[in-house]
Amino acid sequence: MKELVIIVGILFFVMAVFIESTMKRKYNIDRKSNPLSKPIKKLQFTLLAICFILYLVTLSTLLIKYDEFNALLVLFLFFIVISIIRGFIQWKYNRDANIWMQEISGAAIFTIVIIIFGFVLYY
């Protein structure tokens, strides 16, 4: 069973790297030049900080309430939400850079990986 999880994980990692590099080439995505203005960057930082605080509160509550709770589930959900927030901010204020496509596709791939791992590990 562990071998299957490792193989599926490696396949999804390779697929994610391939999709990201293909999107970078096709849509000319340059992450280094991020022309977001200072107030927008501040808004993004504030949203991500609120999300991180909610993550910490949720994680500590679930760990206290359930002894055998898997903290990775909340961590994965946190990464997905962070990626969606970053993608939304990029889409709203920097649509021409196409970074938002990469963020949203990364969140979608990560969600699919978690669902498949959930089925493989728990069924």
C-alpha positions, 0 to 999 in steps of 0.5 A: 500500500505504501508503494502505491502511495509513493508511486502515485505521489511521484506521478502527480509531482511530475504531472504538476511540474510538467503542467506548471512549466507548460503554462509558463511557456504557453502564457509567458508567465513571469513570477519575478515581475509582480507589478501589484501596488503596495496597497494590494500587496498589503491586502494580500498579506492581510488576507494570508495572515488571517488565513494563517491565524484561522489555520492555527486556531483550527489545528489546535482545536482539532488536535485538542479535541481529537487525540488521533487527528491527522494534522496534515489534512488541515495543512493541505486545506490551508495550502489550497486556500492560500493558493486560491487567495493568491490566485484571486488577488492576481486575477483581480488586480494583475490579470494580464500577467496570467500568474492567477492561472498557475495559482488556480491550476496548482490548487486544483491539482493539489485538491485532486491529489488529496482526494486520490490519496484519501481514497487510497489510504482510507479505503 
